[in-house]
Every structure is written in structure tokens, then in C-alpha cells.
Amino acid sequence: MSNQNPEQIARDHIDEQLIACGWIIQSKSKINLNAGIGVAVREYLTDVGPADYVLFVEGKPVGIIEAKREEEGHKLTVHEDQAEEIKIAVIP
């Protein structure tokens, strides 16, 4: 039996999938966008709050991953406004 909460379990699954696809996972406190071609930063701060993951390719933001409960997967359009409001400030 796991002592992790659902958010931690979901993050572990997302990390596994990103790593399997070649992404380098980093925490927000230790960002090095030059660590590889694809860097995924956890809890990256945006102007509307932290995104679960921001994906960078060659130092440029290219995508955002917002984890949602599995039972919400069929109604993702409900969360479109959240994604549309996000602006990413790139750290030089």
C-alpha cells in the first residue's frame, strides 16, 4: 500500500511518461533549461499561478501539462479557460 496522496501518485506517472519520451524533469527550484533539448519543469510559476509542468524545447516554452483527475478526462474542454490564461515568463 502506498503512502502517497493521489497528486503524488499522478506526478510519478506523469514523470515516468515524460522520461520515457526523453524529457528531462526538473523542479522549479533548480531550473537549467540548457540541460537538454527537452526540459519539463514542475510547478513552473505563470502569471495565473503554477502550472503542473511547463515543457521547454531548446530553452523555449512549447507546452503546458495540467494534470486532472482521470474521471475528468472526458470533459477537458471545461479546463480550456485555465490554459488560455497562462502566460509564461522565460528565465534568461
C-alpha positions in Angstrom: 0.0 0.0 0.0 1.3 3.4 -1.0 1.6 6.3 1.5 1.5 8.8 -1.3 -1.5 11.1 -1.9 -3.3 11.0 -5.3 -1.4 14.1 -6.5 2.0 12.5 -5.8 0.9 9.2 -7.5 -0.2 11.2 -10.6 3.0 13.1 -10.7 5.0 9.9 -10.5 3.0 8.5 -13.5 3.5 11.8 -15.5 7.2 11.8 -14.7 7.6 8.2 -15.9 5.9 9.0 -19.2 7.9 12.2 -19.8 11.2 10.4 -19.0 10.2 7.6 -21.4 9.7 10.2 -24.1 13.1 11.7 -23.5 12.2 14.7 -21.4 14.5 15.9 -18.5 12.4 16.6 -15.4 13.4 19.5 -13.2 11.9 21.1 -10.1 11.1 24.9 -10.1 14.0 25.5 -7.6 16.7 24.0 -9.9 15.9 25.1 -13.4 18.5 24.6 -16.1 16.9 25.0 -19.5 20.2 24.1 -21.1 20.3 20.6 -19.5 19.0 19.0 -22.7 16.8 19.6 -25.7 13.6 18.9 -23.9 13.1 20.1 -20.3 9.9 19.7 -18.2 9.8 21.9 -15.2 7.4 21.0 -12.4 5.2 23.7 -10.7 6.6 26.4 -13.0 5.2 29.8 -12.0 3.0 31.6 -14.6 1.1 34.8 -14.3 -2.1 32.9 -13.1 -0.3 30.6 -10.7 1.9 27.5 -11.1 1.4 25.1 -14.0 1.9 21.4 -13.1 4.6 21.2 -15.8 5.9 23.6 -18.5 7.7 22.0 -21.4 10.7 23.7 -22.9 12.5 22.8 -26.1 15.9 24.4 -26.6 15.0 26.8 -23.8 11.7 28.0 -25.3 8.3 27.1 -23.8 6.3 24.9 -26.1 3.6 23.3 -23.9 1.9 23.0 -20.5 0.7 19.9 -18.8 -2.1 20.4 -16.3 -2.9 17.1 -14.5 -6.6 16.5 -13.9 -8.4 13.6 -12.3 -9.0 10.6 -14.5 -12.7 11.0 -14.2 -12.5 14.5 -15.7 -10.7 13.2 -18.8 -13.9 13.1 -20.8 -14.6 16.8 -20.2 -11.3 18.5 -20.8 -12.9 21.5 -22.6 -14.1 22.7 -19.1 -10.4 23.4 -18.4 -9.6 25.3 -21.6 -10.0 28.7 -19.9 -7.3 27.8 -17.4 -4.9 27.0 -20.3 -5.8 30.1 -22.3 -5.0 32.5 -19.4 -1.5 31.2 -18.9 1.5 33.3 -19.9 5.0 32.1 -19.4 7.8 34.3 -18.3 11.1 32.8 -19.6 14.0 33.0 -17.2 17.1 34.0 -19.2 
